[in-house]
Amino acid sequence: MSQWDITGCTLERMTATKPSPATEDRRQRKARQTRDALATAACDLLLERGSAATTVEAIAERADVTRRTFSRHFAG
């Protein structure tokens, strides 16, 4: 999604599919949890502040990760 909107955040959260624990190893599970935390933080901040006031730094801080971790998951 190139542009976030309230509908996109809500829809993304409701329809995200998660692999069963049996098919995920520990590293995959941790990566998924980090991506989920970042997506949740982004949606929450967008709803609270709007897109103009939401930064990568704020998203990373809310998700309790570094900006570098954010970039690893969403480079590009």
FENSUL-V32287 format. One record per residue. N is the residue number from 1. SS is DSSP state (hx for helix, st for strand, lp for the rest). PHI is phi in radians with two decimals (none if undefined). PSI is psi in whole degrees, 0 to 359 (none if undefined). Layout:
{{N SS PHI PSI} {N SS PHI PSI}}
This chain:
{{1 lp none 122} {2 lp -1.47 333} {3 lp -2.28 131} {4 lp -1.49 147} {5 lp -2.53 168} {6 hx -1.03 316} {7 hx -1.08 317} {8 hx -1.08 318} {9 hx -1.10 313} {10 hx -1.11 313} {11 hx -1.10 316} {12 hx -0.99 314} {13 hx -1.17 322} {14 hx -1.33 330} {15 hx -1.85 1} {16 lp -1.08 129} {17 lp -1.70 141} {18 lp -2.11 133} {19 lp -1.12 155} {20 lp -1.23 148} {21 hx -0.96 331} {22 hx -1.18 334} {23 hx -1.70 356} {24 lp -1.86 136} {25 lp -1.55 176} {26 hx -1.02 317} {27 hx -1.13 317} {28 hx -1.11 319} {29 hx -1.10 315} {30 hx -1.11 317} {31 hx -1.09 318} {32 hx -1.10 317} {33 hx -1.09 321} {34 hx -1.16 314} {35 hx -1.05 318} {36 hx -1.08 318} {37 hx -1.12 319} {38 hx -1.16 317} {39 hx -1.12 318} {40 hx -1.12 315} {41 hx -1.07 317} {42 hx -1.08 312} {43 hx -1.08 314} {44 hx -1.05 314} {45 hx -1.17 321} {46 hx -1.09 320} {47 hx -1.20 322} {48 hx -1.33 316} {49 hx -1.93 337} {50 lp 1.54 166} {51 hx -1.21 326} {52 hx -1.15 333} {53 hx -1.84 5} {54 lp -1.74 123} {55 lp -2.04 162} {56 hx -1.04 319} {57 hx -1.05 317} {58 hx -1.16 320} {59 hx -1.11 312} {60 hx -1.06 316} {61 hx -1.09 315} {62 hx -1.09 324} {63 hx -1.47 357} {64 lp 1.08 45} {65 lp -2.33 171} {66 lp -1.50 164} {67 hx -1.08 325} {68 hx -1.08 318} {69 hx -1.09 317} {70 hx -0.95 311} {71 hx -1.11 326} {72 hx -1.10 323} {73 hx -1.49 331} {74 lp -2.32 48} {75 lp -1.25 144} {76 lp 2.22 none}}
